[in-house]
Amino acid sequence: MENIRENKTERVIIVGTDLGAYPHSLETSLYELEELVKAAGGEVVGIVTQNLKKYSPKYLIGSGKVSEIGDMIEPLEADIVIFNDELSGVQVRNLEKAFNKKPKAELEHAYTKKIKVLDRTNLILDIFALRASTYEGKLQVELAQLEYQLPRLIGIDGWSRTGGGIGTRGPGEQIIETDRRRLLREIDSIKDKLKKSQKTRDITRNRRVDNNIFTVSLVGYTNAGKSTILNRLKASDSKEVFVEDMLFATLDPNSRRAKLPNGMDFIISDTVGFVSKLPTKLVEAFKSTLEEIKYSDLILHVIDVSSEDMEIQYETTMGILKELDVDMTKIVTIFNKSDKVEVKDVIIPAKMMKNEKIFISAAKDANMDELLQLIEESLPEKFVDVDMLIPYSDTDITSDILDNHIAENLEYAEDGASFRVTLTMDEYNRYKKYVIK
């Protein structure tokens, strides 16, 4: 996002430590942080690393590194310093004071920008604030931001962040300038609003259950290709989902109607992508939305098979699913982006091969029919092919079945409508008096 004050892209120095990179390598973790900066609309102009045995309570990093970063700010014309490790409020205050120290002599050419200091968590929250478009999504992000900043009020030292840019989206300024009691009231108010939204979701979910519509959820690391898969599987008359090669391109859940090979309709839903060190407060705030995954009939875990960090991304997603108490037997593993690698040369750990699996390329539309077939076979509901004869006195039942199924050999005879169709066991039990074989 452009800086509102100066109408230009903000220039960022990123800082990482080996301690904070785990389970990634420091290089990989900083690459991901750089991609997060890009997703927020910033530009990385400098990278600083340090190996630490333990964190400094004052600055997180050593004072020598703080001075080194301070010396880089003016030559690089930096606006922000973003740490890969989570900072306390006191550390943010100390770092901002160090980076905004005025020169001894007030020279005309002195660097006058106020340097902001953020951490990875704050950056991710900021991206979510930028991308949230639904009412519920905005509430969830605001809740996460408020709960993240609450324990840090004491450390911010009243330093104002007005003017826009990375780190100022959402309720940031009001957090700094309001008292703790008012902040807690606002948190309680948002939680009440989210409870009402959850009731609406419960009603929608129950309606789908009553109408016997299956739900399938796409989960996985951010930028694994979930939205592209949804666009490939959705019904042709459904609206396309936004797709971009960027972390957290999709934030708000998207659901589309799709059709199984047997003609049965189902709902496929995209979910927010996961990332390593996803802020705990963000997971908690989005928990009511993420818990929809639990109620899905099937979960498609999408993995970027071309990623060097495939195993870490797998563990990140599985860890969050376990936290949500998801039934692991409902998971099908989708190895996406197979067009970017020689699949036979990819070494995949045994633990990632336990569930049903398939290799696809959603971008190239490869193996998508096979994926639909696998979804049909993996749904817990069993299907049965039957021949039916429904008398004209029950045309409402005929209409209901024909509206929601693909019927074969449809004929209108003297005694009623006859056809062959695939039913769920629940439907079979409901309509079995019309089944002729």
C-alpha positions, -999 to 999 in steps of 0.1 A, spaced: 0 0 0 12 35 -7 21 58 21 -8 83 22 15 111 34 40 109 6 21 89 -20 49 65 -25 57 29 -18 72 25 17 108 12 19 114 -15 44 144 -30 61 137 -65 74 155 -81 103 157 -117 112 175 -140 137 182 -177 136 162 -181 168 131 -166 153 134 -185 120 126 -219 133 113 -243 119 125 -227 87 160 -218 78 168 -181 83 171 -176 45 137 -192 39 120 -174 67 133 -140 55 122 -148 20 87 -154 33 89 -122 53 99 -103 21 69 -118 4 47 -106 32 61 -71 29 52 -72 -9 17 -84 0 14 -53 23 25 -31 -6 60 -23 7 94 -28 -9 123 -45 9 155 -23 5 177 -39 31 181 -73 50 198 -76 83 205 -110 101 220 -120 134 227 -153 151 216 -152 188 220 -175 218 192 -156 235 171 -125 229 180 -91 243 151 -79 266 159 -43 255 161 -45 217 156 -83 210 188 -81 189 222 -68 201 228 -30 205 256 -32 179 231 -45 153 207 -17 163 234 8 155 241 -9 122 205 -7 112 203 29 123 232 37 100 214 20 71 182 39 74 192 72 58 213 58 28 185 34 20 158 61 26 139 36 47 105 42 63 100 11 83 121 -16 101 102 -50 103 114 -78 125 108 -115 117 106 -122 155 78 -110 177 86 -78 197 73 -67 231 58 -33 235 90 -22 254 112 -34 226 92 -15 200 95 16 221 132 12 226 139 5 189 118 34 177 137 57 200 170 44 188 160 47 151 145 82 155 173 97 176 179 132 165 214 143 154 235 163 179 236 192 155 203 202 138 215 201 102 193 210 73 200 178 55 192 156 86 170 126 79 136 137 92 114 107 86 99 90 116 108 54 114 82 28 123 91 -5 139 69 -35 134 72 -73 138 60 -102 116 28 -105 136 19 -69 132 27 -71 95 4 -101 90 -24 -84 109 -19 -53 87 -22 -74 55 -54 -89 69 -68 -54 77 -60 -44 41 -76 -75 25 -107 -80 47 -138 -71 27 -167 -87 44 -183 -74 76 -173 -105 96 -138 -105 82 -132 -69 92 -145 -76 127 -123 -107 130 -92 -87 120 -100 -58 143 -105 -82 172 -71 -98 165 -54 -63 163 -70 -51 195 -60 -83 214 -25 -82 200 -20 -45 210 -36 -47 244 -6 -60 263 17 -37 244 -1 -4 253 24 2 281 54 -1 257 42 21 228 48 52 249 21 73 231 41 75 198 15 84 171 12 65 139 -12 87 120 -9 93 83 -14 58 68 10 32 54 20 -3 66 13 -8 103 -14 18 105 -44 1 90 -74 -9 111 -78 5 146 -41 11 153 -42 48 162 -72 44 185 -55 15 202 -26 38 212 -47 67 224 -75 49 242 -74 36 278 -74 -1 286 -109 -2 299 -124 12 268 -103 -12 247 -117 -42 266 -152 -29 261 -146 -27 224 -132 -63 224 -163 -76 241 -185 -57 217 -168 -72 187 -170 -107 202 -208 -102 206 -212 -92 170 -192 -122 159 -214 -145 179 -244 -132 159 -225 -139 127 -218 -174 139 -256 -180 144 -262 -170 108 -236 -195 97 -251 -222 118 -285 -216 102 -269 -218 67 -250 -249 75 -282 -266 90 -301 -257 58 -274 -274 37 -276 -305 59 -314 -305 55 -311 -302 18 -285 -330 17 -259 -308 1 -223 -319 7 -196 -294 17 -159 -297 8 -133 -273 23 -100 -263 7 -73 -258 33 -35 -253 31 -6 -229 32 -11 -195 17 -4 -194 -21 -7 -231 -25 -33 -227 -52 -66 -232 -33 -85 -204 -51 -74 -217 -86 -87 -251 -77 -120 -236 -66 -123 -218 -99 -116 -250 -119 -142 -270 -100 -170 -245 -95 -201 -245 -117 -196 -225 -150 -222 -199 -141 -206 -191 -107 -185 -160 -102 -147 -164 -104 -127 -161 -72 -98 -136 -71 -64 -153 -78 -30 -137 -76 5 -150 -70 8 -134 -36 6 -144 1 -29 -140 15 -44 -130 -19 -76 -146 -5 -87 -137 30 -125 -139 32 -140 -174 27 -155 -181 -7 -181 -208 -15 -192 -220 -49 -216 -247 -61 -200 -275 -80 -211 -309 -94 -198 -344 -88 -194 -368 -118 -226 -386 -107 -245 -353 -111 -249 -345 -74 -243 -309 -64 -219 -300 -36 -205 -268 -21 -167 -262 -23 -153 -235 0 -120 -217 0 -104 -207 34 -78 -183 44 -43 -196 38 -20 -206 67 15 -194 72 43 -204 97 41 -184 129 5 -173 121 -4 -149 149 -21 -168 177 -46 -139 182 -55 -141 145 -62 -179 147 -83 -172 177 -102 -144 161 -109 -165 129 -116 -196 149 -154 -193 144 -149 -191 107 -122 -218 105 -143 -241 126 -166 -244 95 -139 -268 83 -148 -292 111 -184 -295 97 -173 -302 61 -180 -336 47 -145 -336 32 -113 -316 35 -89 -311 6 -54 -302 20 -37 -284 -8 1 -286 -9 25 -268 -33 45 -298 -45 71 -275 -60 80 -258 -27 113 -266 -11 95 -261 23 66 -285 15 71 -305 47 71 -274 69 40 -261 51 23 -294 56 32 -294 94 19 -258 97 -14 -266 83 -19 -299 101 -10 -282 134 -38 -257 129 -62 -284 119 -54 -303 150 -59 -272 171 -94 -269 155 -100 -306 165 -106 -316 129 -114 -352 120 -82 -362 102 -99 -391 85 -118 -367 63 -86 -353 47 -76 -358 11 -41 -345 2 -39 -325 -31 -4 -321 -44 -8 -290 -66 15 -273 -91 28 -306 -105 35 -288 -138 65 -271 -121 83 -303 -111 91 -338 -122 68 -356 -98 88 -388 -100 118 -369 -86 100 -353 -57 107 -370 -24 76 -369 -3 77 -379 34 57 -410 43 35 -390 68 22 -369 39 12 -400 20 -11 -415 46 -44 -400 34 -59 -404 -1 -39 -383 -25 -37 -369 -60 -12 -349 -81 -28 -321 -101 -20 -288 -117 -50 -265 -113 -33 -237 -133 -29 -261 -163 -62 -278 -157 -44 -312 -153 -62 -341 -135 -91 -320 -124 -116 -346 -136 -97 -372 -116 -99 -349 -86 -137 -347 -89 -139 -384 -91 -117 -387 -60 -139 -363 -41 -170 -383 -50 -153 -416 -39 -140 -400 -6 -172 -385 6 -185 -403 37 -219 -406 21 -225 -437 -1 -243 -435 -34 -265 -459 -51 -276 -461 -88 -313 -469 -91 -342 -470 -117 -372 -450 -105 -408 -447 -116 -427 -418 -100 -465 -414 -106 -478 -381 -119 -496 -376 -86 -461 -370 -70 -447 -346 -96 -433 -325 -68 -409 -353 -59 -400 -358 -96 -392 -321 -99 -371 -322 -67 -350 -351 -79 -346 -338 -115 -337 -303 -103 -308 -317 -82 -296 -347 -101 -286 -358 -136 -311 -383 -147 -306 -408 -175 -332 -425 -197 -359 -401 -188 -393 -412 -202 -429 -400 -195 -450 -431 -197 -487 -437 -190 -481 -445 -153 -455 -418 -145 -420 -406 -151 -392 -432 -152 -355 -426 -152 -321 -438 -138 -304 -417 -112 -277 -417 -85 -291 -411 -49 -275 -408 -16 -284 -435 9 -305 -409 28 -324 -401 -4 -327 -438 -13 -344 -445 21 -367 -415 15 -377 -424 -20 -373 -462 -20 -410 -468 -26 -404 -454 -61 -374 -475 -68 -381 -503 -93 -346 -518 -94 
